[in-house]
Amino acid sequence: MQKIYAFVPARAGSERVKNKNIKLLNNRPLIEYTLDLIKKSKNIDKTYISTDIKDFNKFVSLNKNTEVIKRPASISKSNSLDIDWVMHLLTKIKNDLPDIIVLLRPTSPFREVKFVDEAINSFINSKKYDSSRAVRLVTEHPDKMWERKGNSVVPYNGFTKNKKEDLHSMQYKSLDKVYIQTSSLEILRTSSILKYKKLSGKKVLPIYSNFMNSFTIDYDIDFKLAELIVNKKLKV
């Protein structure tokens, strides 16, 4: 039977939303929403939290299957890479490595346990993939994006789609389906990480996500929106 562990990052130095991982959302630290989901999961055996937050245990109640690993300052910067803290965790638990890692960021408080467990089951049954990640259809299509060239702007993906119309002037439904990654859920194969020294590896299985399962708090406005949703003042 495969060992499946949740890895939860909780860096202290958030710049856009101060202390966001432990910021109170409806009187609960934000990270608790993710830890509660993990408790309800039928697939996750153990949880490791990578954090540089001082006295982290004072802010959050942890169960016996959850362990906090102190993250070094050198890999806790705003420009530090995810692969760094993941490799640090794997080094710390080298005698008990999981087969599969479920990377769950605290910044997505509205994920459903069914969404996570179904994605894990799909990945277990898709052995040819190195990883799996949540994606959703873009709302701002790259064919309607522009880049600066001198004093002008030009379409990022070029002008011509066909003789009749340029890409940027076409209706959304006429454009190619393009997906954007969300940070709400990643599922990683440990053997692939150790082989390639990258999280995604070479072959990635998509997890198609709706708005709530992909909702992420990156800015203050996102946190305000989360407060409205959790207090049922906004229906989405």
N, C-alpha and C positions, 0 to 999 in steps of 0.2 A: 504494500500500500504506500502511495506517495505521501511524503511529508509536505504540507502546505502551510507556509508561515506568512503572516501579514507583516510588512515593513511600513512603519509610519514615520515620516519625517516631521520634525517640529523644531525648526530653527528659530532662535530668539530674535534675530535682528531684522524683522520684516520692515521694509522702508515705506511701502505704500499704505499699509494698514498696521499701525503700531501694535506689537504683541498679538497679532491676529490669531495665532494658534491656541492661545489661552484667553483671548478676549471673550467676554460673556455675551452669549447669544441666548436671550430669554432666560437669563440667570444661570446659564451653564457654560463652562469653558467650551469653545468651539470644537476642540479635539474630542470631547466626550461624545459627540454625535457619531464620529467615526468609530470610536471604541465600542459604543453600544451596538453599532452595526456588526462589528466583528464578533461580538458575543453571540449574536443571533445567527451567524453564518453556520451552515452545516458542514462546511468544507475546511474552514481555517482552524488549524491545530494550536497555533501559538502566535504571539505577537511580540515584535521588537520595535521599540520606539527609539529613534535616533534624534537626540536633542542636545543643545548647548544651553537650554534654559536653566538658570540657577534654581535650585530647590524645586525642581519640576514636580516631585511627588506631593508637594503642598497644594498644588492646584488641581490635581486630578486623582480620582480614586481608581486604583488598578486591581485587577483580579490576579489570581495565582498563575495564569498562563500568559501574563504580560510582563515583559522585562524592559527596563530603561537602560539604554547604552549611551554613555556620555560621548558626545561628538566633539572632536578636537576643534579648537578655534581655527586652525589652518584650513579646514574644509567646511567652515560655517559662515563664510563670507557671502555677500550678495551675488558674487559672480562664481561661486563654487558650483561644480557640476554634480548632478545626481549620482553619476557613476562613482564619485569619490566616497560619498557617505554609504552607498550600498556596498561597495567593496570593503569599506571599513567594518560594516556590520558582519559581512561574511568572514572576515578575518577574525573577528571577535568570537564567532560561533563556529569556527572551523571544524570542531569535533561533532557538530550537530547540524550539518548543512541541510537546508530544505531542498526538495526537488523542484518546487514551484514557489515563487514569491508573488504575493499579491500586494502591489504598492498602492496604498490608500492615503491620500493627502487629507489633512484635517480641513482643508478649505472647501470641501464639497460635502456639506452637512445633510443634503437631501437625497443621497443615494438610497435606493431600496435594496434590501438584502436579497430579494429575488433576482434583481439585475446583476448583482455581484456573483451570486452562487451559480446562476445560469451561465455566466461568462466563464467561470472557473471550470464548470463541467464541459463546456464546449472546448476549452483549451486542453483539458485532460484527454479528450477524444480526438484531438488534432495534433498528433505527435510530430508532424513535419514542421511545425511552426516554432520559432525561437521565442516569440512573445506575442502578446495580444494587447490591444489598447483601444480605449473608448474614442469614438469619432462621431461627428454629427455633420449634417449638410451645412455648408457655409451660408451665411446670410449676406455677406459682402463678397461677391464673386471676384476672383482674381482677374477675370476678363474685363472687369469694369474698374480696374486699378490703373493708376498712372504713375510714371516716374519722371523725375526732373532731368531734362537734358539742356544744359545751358540756361537760357531764359524761357524755354518752352517746357511743356509736359507732353509726353508721348505714352500711348497705351503700353502697359507693362508686358502684355502678351502679344503685342503687335496689332496692326490695324485690320487686316483682312481675314474674314471668315469665309466669305464667298464673294462673287462679283456684285451681289446685290446689297450686302450690308456688312459693316465692320462689327467686330465682336462687341465693342463697348456700347453699341447702339441696339443690340439685340435684347429681347426680353429674357428674363432670368430662366424661364422654363425651356428656352431654346438653347441654352448653354449646356456644356458638359456638366455632369454631376460631379461636384468637387466636395471633399470632406475635409474638415479641420479637426485636428486632434484636440481632445479635451484632457485636462489633468486629473479627471475624477477617478480613473481606474486604469491601471496597467498590470498585466500579468506576465511574469518573466520566468524563463527557464534558467535555473542556476547554472547548469552545464554550459549553456550558451553564453552567459555573462562571463564565466571563467575562460571560455574559449576566445571570445572576441573582445573582451574588456569594454563592452558596450551594452547598454540595457536592452535595446530592441533586437540586436542580432541582425540576421539577414532576411528572415521571413516573418511577416507580422500579420496576425489574424485580426480583422476588425471586430470591434464591439460597437454595434450601432446604438446610439444613445438618444434619449429624448431630452427635453429642456431640463427637467428636474434632476435627472441622473447625471447630467453634465454641468449643472450649475456650479460655478466656482467663484469664490471670494478673492478677488485680486485687488480691488480698489474700495475706498470708503463707500462709494455708491452701491457696490455689491453687498456690503455688509448691511447697509440701510434697507436694501431690497430684501435681504434674508430676514431681517427683523419683521418686516411687513408680512412676509410669507409665514414665518413660524408663529406669529401672533394672529394669523388668519385675517389680516386686514387687506390682503391682496390675494386674489385667486388666480392661479396660473395653470 
